[in-house]
Amino acid sequence: MTVVQNDVEQRLRDKEAIRAVDPLELAQKRPEWSASRPMTAVQKIMTLVVFAILIGAACLSPLLTAQGLIALCTVYYVILTFYKFIVIRASVSPTAIVRFSPEDIKAQEPREWPIFTILIPMYKEPEVIKQMLAALKAMDYPDDKKDVQFLLEADDTLTLDAARKLDLPPSFHVREIPDSFPRTKPKACNIGLHLARGKYLVIYDAEDLPEKDQLKKAVMAFEAVPENVACIQSRLNYYNPFQNILTRWFTAEYSAWFDLQLPGLAALNAVIPLGGTSNHFKTDILQRLMGWDAYNVTEDCDLGVRLGRAGYATRMLETTTWEEACSSLPFWIKQRTRWIKGYIQTWFVHMRNPFKLFRDLGAVNFFHYHMLIGGVIFSALANPIFWTMALIWVIFRPEGISQLFPGPIFAMGAGCLFLGNIVFTYVHIVGSCKRQRDSLMWWSLLTPIYWMMMSYSGWRAFIQFFRAPFVWEKTQHGLNKKN
């Protein structure tokens, strides 16, 4: 039998196997866990009731209503600021991150390493597939133990052609994902999950460059941590931080998030919103949880919450996957819109039954949930409103605005405006220093401009949540090579 005939037969077998998979299993078997319905009827009614009450109160007593809303927002800001302090402080704990030295890895040899499934969802990215293949081949892990699946959409002929021209090792496979709704990354990953052969499973994005010993470190981490740890999250950072001012801000943000805040959350045993890549799972647990929600456009965040609700934990691993920071403002806005929209989806899904969420997570993690998921949404939407009021008051000093901030609220608001912003900027500076990229510190002083861009994306996400909840605005990769 010729090589061509073997290839054709393998593709037919793959198509048969893929057709047998239901990538929407979670939405169909546990619809209460899925964003397939963005809001339940009860949530819609409650939202309308709250708006009706606010409108009625504003008509009866506009000043008191405005003061009450501003007081609530200000108190939340204060709590959120102190919460950030606590999380960053926890990041220095010895339990914040799992570490292994090269000597630790060497001491493991010789040993039998388990099969590790690697999922690479790609769409219209023929320009980076060679880079991805080279990175996977270079990883220090036995080739016959790498179960690699390139998950490519059936209508993406450019990437499919590029993939099929590559000289792939026997354990590397190209999976052709049938065209169906919704067109999302998690739907493709669910197909890969059902076909996974590995004891462990990891997702890499198309442009990722994981450190060579990451898979071995992940295996060792699972063997070292408690049994209830179902996910080991690697740290993410960027290999093009100095391409332009946007990539500088983005890199400082990622350094603060993955090197400070997520380790701090791990040390606090908090529920963790996962990163979209380089999260390593126990395959059997992920399959029992029915994988990712194909309707959630920030499926990693949602999965992190579902892991916590099911009684599983996530730990951080001292290893880095290098990604490409988005260097194009239009693409960055689309990417950030998708992320925040996914946070909104996640918040509404898990708040369908707040009492059950409280029981599943416990009081402390219930608090973490509203600080983490709710905090991202609240900050993005509320910041421009308060910035505008502060700017108007500084320039024009109108009496109306000063009346909205009675004594204690004004003191807390001023503290949030100045101390809070300084704290959040300082976190970015510390994150940059921790990554030994000291030159980014000066750019971090301009992060308020970056936050304005986030707020624009946040309001765009809020509108999209109601108008186009399942639209997946894809991030364009390979832009660093075009400059």
C-alpha positions in Angstrom: 0.0 0.0 0.0 1.4 3.4 -0.9 2.0 6.3 1.4 -0.7 8.3 -0.3 -3.2 5.4 0.3 -2.2 5.2 3.9 -2.7 8.9 4.3 -6.2 8.8 2.7 -7.3 5.9 4.9 -6.0 7.6 8.0 -8.0 10.8 7.1 -11.1 8.7 6.6 -10.6 7.0 10.0 -10.1 10.4 11.6 -13.3 11.8 10.1 -15.2 8.8 11.3 -13.8 9.2 14.8 -14.5 12.9 14.8 -18.1 12.4 13.6 -18.7 10.2 16.6 -17.8 13.0 19.0 -20.3 15.4 20.4 -18.4 18.7 21.0 -21.5 20.3 22.6 -21.9 17.5 25.2 -21.8 20.0 28.2 -24.5 22.2 26.7 -26.8 19.3 26.0 -26.3 17.2 29.1 -25.8 20.0 31.6 -27.3 23.2 30.1 -27.2 24.9 33.4 -23.4 24.9 33.2 -23.3 26.3 29.7 -23.5 29.8 28.2 -25.6 28.4 25.4 -28.3 30.5 27.1 -26.5 33.8 28.0 -29.1 34.6 30.6 -31.9 32.6 32.1 -35.5 33.9 32.2 -35.2 34.5 35.9 -32.0 36.5 35.4 -33.6 38.6 32.7 -36.6 39.3 35.0 -34.4 40.1 37.9 -32.3 42.5 35.8 -35.4 44.3 34.6 -36.7 44.5 38.1 -33.5 46.0 39.4 -33.5 48.6 36.5 -37.2 49.4 37.2 -36.4 50.0 40.9 -33.4 52.2 40.1 -35.4 54.2 37.6 -38.3 54.6 40.1 -35.9 55.6 42.9 -34.2 58.1 40.5 -37.5 59.7 39.7 -38.5 60.0 43.4 -35.1 61.1 44.7 -32.4 61.5 42.1 -29.7 62.8 44.5 -30.1 60.1 47.1 -30.2 57.4 44.4 -27.0 58.7 42.8 -25.3 58.9 46.2 -26.3 55.4 47.0 -25.0 54.0 43.8 -21.7 55.9 44.0 -21.4 54.7 47.6 -21.8 51.1 46.7 -19.3 51.4 43.8 -16.8 53.2 46.0 -17.0 50.6 48.8 -16.5 47.8 46.1 -13.5 49.7 44.8 -12.0 49.9 48.3 -12.5 46.2 48.9 -11.1 45.3 45.5 -8.0 47.4 46.2 -7.3 45.7 49.5 -8.0 42.4 47.9 -5.3 43.0 45.4 -2.9 43.8 48.2 -3.7 40.5 49.9 -3.3 38.5 46.7 0.1 40.1 45.8 1.3 39.6 49.3 0.4 35.9 49.1 2.5 35.5 45.9 5.7 35.4 48.0 4.5 32.3 49.9 6.5 29.1 49.3 3.2 27.4 48.3 2.5 30.0 45.6 4.3 28.1 42.8 5.6 24.5 42.2 9.3 24.5 41.3 11.7 22.0 39.9 15.3 22.6 39.0 17.2 20.9 36.1 18.8 18.7 38.7 15.4 17.6 39.9 14.4 16.6 36.4 17.7 14.8 35.8 17.3 12.9 39.0 14.1 11.4 37.5 15.9 9.6 34.7 15.7 6.9 33.6 12.0 6.6 34.0 8.8 5.8 32.0 7.1 9.1 31.1 3.3 8.9 30.6 1.6 9.8 27.3 0.9 13.5 27.1 -1.8 14.8 24.8 -1.1 18.2 23.2 -3.9 20.1 21.6 -3.1 22.9 19.2 -6.3 24.6 17.9 -5.6 26.8 14.9 -7.6 28.8 12.4 -6.1 30.6 9.4 -2.6 30.6 10.7 -0.4 28.8 8.1 2.4 31.2 8.8 3.1 29.9 12.4 2.5 26.2 12.0 6.1 25.4 11.2 7.2 27.4 14.3 4.8 25.4 16.4 5.9 22.1 15.0 9.6 22.9 15.6 8.8 23.9 19.2 6.9 20.7 19.8 9.7 18.6 18.3 12.3 20.4 20.5 10.5 19.7 23.8 12.4 17.4 26.1 9.9 14.6 26.2 10.0 11.2 24.4 8.5 11.6 20.9 6.5 8.4 21.2 4.8 9.8 24.3 3.7 13.0 22.7 0.1 12.6 21.4 -0.1 15.8 19.3 -3.3 17.0 17.7 -3.4 19.9 15.3 -7.1 21.0 15.4 -7.9 22.7 12.1 -11.2 23.8 10.8 -12.5 22.1 7.7 -12.9 25.4 5.7 -9.3 26.5 6.6 -7.7 25.1 3.5 -4.6 27.3 3.8 -3.6 25.9 7.2 -4.7 22.4 6.3 -2.6 22.4 3.2 0.4 23.8 5.1 0.0 21.2 7.9 -0.3 18.3 5.4 2.9 19.3 3.7 4.9 19.0 6.9 6.9 15.9 7.8 5.0 14.9 10.9 6.2 12.2 13.4 3.9 9.2 13.7 2.3 10.5 16.9 1.4 13.9 15.4 -2.0 14.1 13.8 -4.0 16.7 11.9 -7.7 16.7 12.9 -10.1 18.3 10.6 -12.9 19.9 12.6 -16.3 19.9 10.8 -18.0 23.2 10.2 -20.8 23.7 12.8 -22.1 26.2 15.2 -20.6 27.7 17.3 -17.3 28.4 15.6 -15.1 28.5 18.7 -11.8 27.2 20.0 -13.4 25.2 22.9 -15.6 23.3 20.4 -12.4 22.1 18.6 -10.7 21.3 21.9 -13.6 19.1 22.9 -13.1 17.0 19.9 -9.4 16.7 20.7 -10.2 15.8 24.3 -12.4 12.9 23.2 -9.6 11.6 21.0 -6.9 12.1 23.6 -4.7 9.1 24.5 -2.7 10.8 27.2 -2.9 10.6 31.0 -2.3 14.3 30.9 -3.4 17.0 28.4 -2.2 20.5 27.6 -3.4 23.2 25.2 -1.0 25.4 23.3 -2.0 28.3 21.1 -0.6 28.4 17.5 2.2 30.9 18.2 3.3 29.4 21.5 6.9 28.6 22.4 6.8 26.5 25.6 10.0 25.9 27.5 11.6 22.6 26.5 11.2 20.9 29.9 7.6 22.0 30.6 5.9 18.6 30.0 8.3 16.8 32.3 7.8 19.5 35.0 4.1 19.2 34.6 4.2 15.4 35.2 6.4 15.9 38.2 4.1 18.5 39.5 1.1 16.3 39.3 3.0 13.6 41.1 4.0 16.0 43.9 0.8 17.9 44.6 -2.3 16.7 46.4 -4.6 14.3 44.5 -7.4 16.9 44.1 -5.2 19.1 41.9 -6.7 18.7 38.5 -4.9 21.5 36.6 -1.3 22.8 36.6 -1.2 26.3 35.0 2.1 27.4 33.5 3.1 31.0 33.4 2.7 33.0 30.2 4.7 35.8 28.9 5.7 37.4 25.5 8.6 37.1 23.2 8.0 40.4 21.5 7.7 42.8 24.4 9.5 45.7 22.7 7.7 45.7 19.4 5.7 48.8 20.2 4.0 50.5 23.1 1.0 48.2 23.1 3.2 45.1 23.4 5.1 46.8 26.3 1.8 47.4 28.2 0.5 43.9 27.4 3.8 42.3 28.6 3.7 44.3 31.9 0.1 43.2 32.4 0.9 39.6 31.8 3.9 39.7 34.1 1.7 41.1 36.9 -1.1 38.5 36.3 0.9 35.3 35.8 3.9 36.0 38.0 2.2 37.8 40.9 -1.6 37.5 41.0 -2.2 33.9 39.9 0.6 32.5 42.2 -1.0 34.5 45.0 -4.4 33.0 44.3 -2.8 29.5 44.2 -1.2 30.2 47.6 -4.7 31.2 48.9 -6.3 28.0 47.5 -8.6 30.3 45.5 -10.6 29.5 42.5 -8.4 30.4 39.5 -9.6 31.7 36.1 -7.2 29.8 33.9 -5.1 31.1 31.1 -6.1 30.2 27.6 -3.0 28.1 27.0 -0.4 26.0 28.8 -2.9 24.7 31.3 -2.1 21.0 32.0 -4.9 18.7 33.0 -5.6 15.2 34.3 -7.3 14.0 31.2 -9.8 11.7 32.9 -11.1 14.5 35.2 -11.4 16.9 32.3 -13.4 14.2 30.4 -15.7 13.7 33.4 -16.4 17.5 33.5 -17.3 17.2 29.7 -14.4 19.5 28.7 -15.0 23.1 27.8 -18.1 25.1 27.2 -18.2 25.5 23.4 -20.5 28.6 23.8 -18.2 30.5 26.2 -15.7 32.7 24.4 -13.4 32.8 27.5 -13.7 29.0 28.1 -10.6 28.9 30.2 -12.0 31.2 32.9 -15.3 29.2 33.0 -13.4 25.9 33.3 -11.4 27.2 36.2 -14.6 28.0 38.0 -16.1 24.6 37.2 -13.0 22.9 38.5 -13.4 24.8 41.8 -17.1 24.0 42.0 -16.3 20.3 41.5 -13.9 20.3 44.4 -10.7 20.3 42.3 -7.7 22.7 42.7 -5.3 24.4 40.4 -1.6 25.1 41.1 0.9 27.3 39.3 4.1 25.8 37.8 7.4 27.7 37.5 7.8 27.3 33.7 7.0 29.8 31.0 5.3 29.6 27.6 6.3 32.4 25.4 3.6 33.9 23.3 3.2 36.7 20.8 1.8 39.9 22.3 -0.8 41.4 20.0 0.8 44.5 18.4 -2.2 45.7 16.4 -4.7 47.9 18.3 -7.8 46.8 16.3 -6.9 43.1 16.9 -6.1 43.8 20.6 -9.5 45.5 21.1 -11.2 42.4 19.5 -9.2 40.1 21.7 -9.9 42.0 24.9 -13.6 42.3 24.0 -13.8 38.6 23.7 -12.1 38.0 27.0 -14.3 40.4 28.9 -17.4 39.1 27.2 -16.4 35.6 28.3 -16.1 36.9 31.9 -19.6 38.3 31.6 -20.9 35.0 30.3 -19.1 33.1 33.1 -20.5 35.4 35.8 -24.1 34.9 34.6 -23.7 31.2 34.1 -22.5 30.5 37.6 -24.8 33.0 39.2 -27.9 31.2 37.9 -28.2 29.8 41.4 -26.1 31.9 43.8 -26.9 29.7 46.8 -25.7 26.6 45.1 -22.6 28.5 43.9 -22.0 29.5 47.6 -22.3 25.9 48.7 -20.1 24.5 45.9 -17.3 27.0 46.4 -17.6 27.9 50.1 -17.7 31.4 51.6 -14.1 32.3 50.9 -14.0 31.1 47.2 -17.4 32.7 46.7 -15.8 36.0 47.7 -12.8 35.3 45.4 -15.2 34.6 42.6 -16.9 38.0 42.8 -13.6 39.8 43.3 -11.9 38.1 40.3 -14.7 37.6 37.8 -16.9 40.5 38.9 -14.0 42.8 39.5 -12.8 42.5 35.9 -16.3 43.3 34.6 -17.0 46.1 37.1 -13.7 47.8 36.6 -13.9 47.9 32.9 -17.5 49.3 32.9 -17.3 51.6 35.9 -13.9 53.2 35.4 -14.7 55.6 32.6 -17.8 56.9 34.5 -15.8 57.8 37.5 -12.8 59.1 35.5 -15.2 61.4 33.6 -16.8 62.7 36.9 -13.3 63.3 38.4 -12.2 65.2 35.3 -15.3 67.4 35.2 -14.9 68.2 38.9 -11.2 69.1 38.5 -11.8 71.3 35.5 -15.2 72.9 36.2 -15.9 72.3 39.9 -19.6 72.0 39.4 -21.7 71.9 42.6 -23.7 68.9 41.3 -20.8 66.5 41.3 -19.6 67.5 44.7 -23.0 66.8 46.1 -22.8 63.2 44.8 -19.8 62.6 47.1 -20.6 63.3 50.8 -17.7 63.3 53.3 -16.9 59.6 53.8 -17.6 58.6 50.2 -15.4 61.5 48.9 -12.6 60.3 51.2 -12.9 56.7 50.0 -13.3 57.8 46.3 -10.2 60.0 46.5 -8.3 57.2 48.0 -9.3 54.9 45.2 -8.6 57.4 42.6 -5.1 58.2 43.8 -3.9 55.3 46.0 -5.8 52.6 44.1 -4.4 53.6 40.8 -0.9 53.9 42.2 -1.2 50.4 43.6 -2.4 48.9 40.4 0.3 50.7 38.5 2.9 49.5 41.0 1.8 45.9 40.5 2.6 46.2 36.8 6.0 47.7 37.7 6.8 44.9 40.2 5.7 42.3 37.6 8.0 43.8 35.1 10.9 43.7 37.6 10.2 40.1 38.5 10.6 39.3 34.8 13.8 41.3 34.8 12.5 43.6 32.2 13.2 46.8 34.1 12.8 49.1 31.0 9.1 48.3 31.0 8.7 50.0 34.4 8.7 53.5 32.8 6.0 52.4 30.3 4.0 51.0 33.2 3.6 54.6 34.4 1.4 55.2 31.4 -0.9 52.2 32.1 -4.0 54.5 32.8 -4.1 54.9 29.0 -4.1 51.1 28.7 -6.9 50.9 31.2 -9.0 53.3 29.1 -8.5 51.0 26.1 -9.7 48.1 28.4 -12.8 50.1 29.3 -13.6 50.7 25.7 -13.3 47.0 25.0 -15.3 46.3 28.2 -18.3 48.4 27.0 -17.9 46.8 23.5 -18.1 43.4 25.2 -21.1 44.4 27.3 -23.0 45.4 24.1 -21.9 42.2 22.3 -23.0 40.0 25.2 -26.6 41.0 24.4 -26.3 41.4 20.6 -23.8 38.7 19.6 -22.9 36.5 22.6 -21.2 33.7 20.6 -19.2 35.7 18.1 -15.5 34.7 18.4 -13.3 37.6 17.4 -10.0 35.9 16.6 -6.6 37.2 17.5 -4.3 37.6 14.5 -0.9 35.9 15.1 2.4 36.3 13.2 2.3 40.2 13.2 5.7 40.4 14.9 7.3 38.9 11.8 5.6 41.5 9.5 7.2 44.5 11.2 
